[in-house]
Amino acid sequence: MQQTTTRDLVKYYADRHTTASSVAFTSDIWSGNAKEDYLILVAQFVSSDWQLEKRILELRLIDVSHSGENIAERVLAVLDDFGLTEKVVSVTLDNASANTSSINILSPKIYGYVGTLFLHQRCACHIINLIVKSGLKRISAYLESFRTTISFLNSFNQRIAAYKTYCIAVNERPRKFALDMDVRWNSTYLMLKHLMPHKQSFSVFIQTHYPRSPGEPMLLTETHWYIDEHILTFLELLYDSTCALSAVYDPTSPLYN
């Protein structure tokens, strides 16, 4: 068992190394369930047979403040471990102020391959995320209404079955609807997109079954669906752009323009 573990670890370490002449890497910080944060470094490079490859170099614990100095220190330590300090062609980070500070510290130490002009690449997907988050704040009240209705529908199996029966009765294919997640705006887009084709049946079912006090306004109105229809046009463009820019084995820098 000990020999197998040692062999596997050595192989894993060797596989993470690369003989590529230049490497682009991305970095981010992830929070674990144990309330511990880890800095991840992912390398992209062109192999000897001209294939674009991607490798996770390391998940390194960052149990201190996420300052530019601490981020730079851990990034540089990983690059040193893998002998990549003199091979860096670009660094892609999100737009957090600490990352800007860290790249100012890193640049003088890793600029040897291409200089500093194009060394720092800002994450386009993060920029899109900031745009969408700002836009969605303006319609948060409408989004909460959709979330409330979906939660109401999914709260009991009997209610889900009743909606399915209603859809069949009106000659519509029934489907389930999932709530979005606060940290993933694309799930908000998909939630609204999946609802829109079922506007009529969903509205009628909710207004019929959702309890309301006398004089209380309906939970979903034509204004809600008007907002849904128009926000989808806005989100679809950014969703498709994010998917294109999130390609793993294709160059994405030319797509920025």
N, C-alpha and C positions, 0 to 999 in steps of 0.2 A: 504494500500500500504506500509506504513512504517513497519507494523508488518510482512508483507510477506517478505520484503527486509531483515529485521533483522533476521527472521527465516532462510532464504536462506543463508545468510552470515554465520550465526552460524553453519549451517549444512555443508557448504563448508569448513569452518575452521576445523570442527571436522573430516570431511572425509580426510583431508590432514594429520591428525595425524595418527600415527601407534603405535601399541603396540609391534611391532616386536623387538626382542632382539638385532638385528644387522641390519644395513642399509648400502648399498653402494650407493654413489651418484655421479652424473656427473654434471658439471657446464660449462657454456659458456656465452659469452656476445653477445647480439643481438642488432642490430641498428634498430630503428623504423623509420617510414616515417617522423616523426616530429623532426628528428635529435637528438633523445634522445636514450641513450644506456641503456639496461637493462641486469642485470645478472640473469640468470635462474639457478635454482637448481632442479634436477630431482632425486628422490630417487627410488632405486630398493631394494626389500626385499622379503623374503619368508614368506608367510602368515601362519596363524595357521593351515590351511588345506593343506599346502605344495604346494601352488600355487605361482609362481613368479609374483610379482606385481610391477607396475611402477606408480609413482605419481609425478606430477609437484608440488613441494612445494611452489615455489614463483618466480615471476618475480619482481626483485627489481631494482629500478632506480639507476644507477651509473653515476651521473652527475659530476664526477671528473675524473682525469686522471686514466687510467687503469693500475695503478702501482700494484705491488705485495701487498703492504700494504693495498690499498683500496679494492682490490679484497678479500683479506683475511678477512678484517674487515666485509664486507657484507656477506660473506659465513658464518662466525662464528655467526653473528647476526641471520641469518635464522636458523642455527642449534640450537642455544640457544632457539629461539622462539618455536621450535618444540620438544625440549627436546631430541635432538639426539647427543649432543656433546660427550657423553660417549658410543655411540652405533655405531660409524663409523667403518666399516670394510675395506673400500677402497674408494679412491677418484680418479675419472678419469677426467683428464684435457687434453687439447691439448698441443702442445709443444712450445707455446709462452714463451718467457723468463720471462714475468710477472707472468705466472702461476707457473713456477719453483720457483720464489721468493716467491709467495704466499704460496706454499706448505711448504716451509721452515719455514714460520711464523705459519702456521696452525698446522703442525705436533706435536709440543710440547703440543698443546691444545686439540687435538682430537685422540691422539695415544693410549688412555687408553684401548681400546678393544682388539687390536691385536698387538700393538707396531708399529714401523715405517718401518720395513723391506719391507712389501708389501703394505704399505698404499697408496703410490702414483702409480697409473696406468696411463701410457701415452696412449693417444687415438691412437689406431692403424689406424683408418680411416684417422686421420689427417696426420699421417706419410705417408700413401699411397698417400694422396692428395699432399703432398710436393714432392714426387717422380714424380708423374704424371705432376705436374706443371713445374718442372724442365725439364722433357723430352719434353713436348709440346712446350717449348720455342725454342727448336732446329728446329722445323718444322713450326714455326709460319707463315712463308711466304706461305707455301703450304696450311695451314689451312685457311688463308685469301682468297686464291683463291676459295676454296670451299664455304666459306661464301658469297663471292661476287656473285658467280653463283646462289646460293640459293636465295639471296636477289633479284637478277635480275629476277629469275623465279617468285617469289612471289609478285613482285611489281605491277602487273596488273592482274585483273581477266581474262582479255582476253588472256593473256600469259599463265596463268594456264590452261585455257580451251584449248588453242592450244596444250600445252604439253599433256594434257589428250587425245586429238584427235590423236596426233602422237603415243602415247603408244598403243592405241586401234588399230591403223593402222598396227603396227608392232607386234601385238598379244602379248602385254605385259600389265599386270595389272597396271593401273596408280595409283600413290599415291602422297601425298603431302610431302614436306620435311620441317622440322623446323630447324631454326637456333639454335645454342648452346648458352649458357649463360656463360659469362666470369667467374662467381663465382662458376660454377658447371661443373667440368671437365667431369662428367659422361654424361652430355648433349652433350659434344663434341664427346664422344665415340658413343653415339646413333645417332648423326648426320651422322658420317662417316659410321656407320654400316648400316643405312637405305639407304644410297646412293650406297653402293658397289654393291648390286644386280642389280642396274639400271645403271651400268656404261656405257653400250653401248648407250642406248636410251637417257640418260641424257647428255652425251658428245656430241652426234650428234645434239641434239636440241639446246644446248647452243652455240656450234660453228656455227650453222646455223643462230641463231637469235641474238647473242650478237654482237653489233657493234664493228668493229676493223678497225683501220687505216691501210693503206697499209704498209706491213712489220711488223706490230705489231704481237708479238707471240700469239699463242692461249692461252686462259685462262686456259684450262685444257689440260694437256699432259699425256702421258703414265707414266711419272715420278710421276705426282700427284697421279695417281691410284696405282702405285707401292708403294708409301709412305703410301697411305690409307690402302692397303692390309696388309702391314707389321706392321703398327702402331696398327691396330685392334687386331692383335695377342698379342701385348704387353698390350693394354688397356683391352682386354677381361678378362685376368687373374686378373688384379687389380680390374676391375668392379665386377666380381664375388666374389672376396675376400671382397670388401667393402660391398656388399649386405649381405654376410654371417656374417660379423662382426657388421652389423647394426641391427641384430635381436633384437627385443624388449623384448620378453618373453622367450628367451632361453639364457642360459649362453654362453658367447663368449670367455672368457679368455682362455679356453683350445684350442681354434682355433689359437691362436697366433703363436704356434709352427708349 
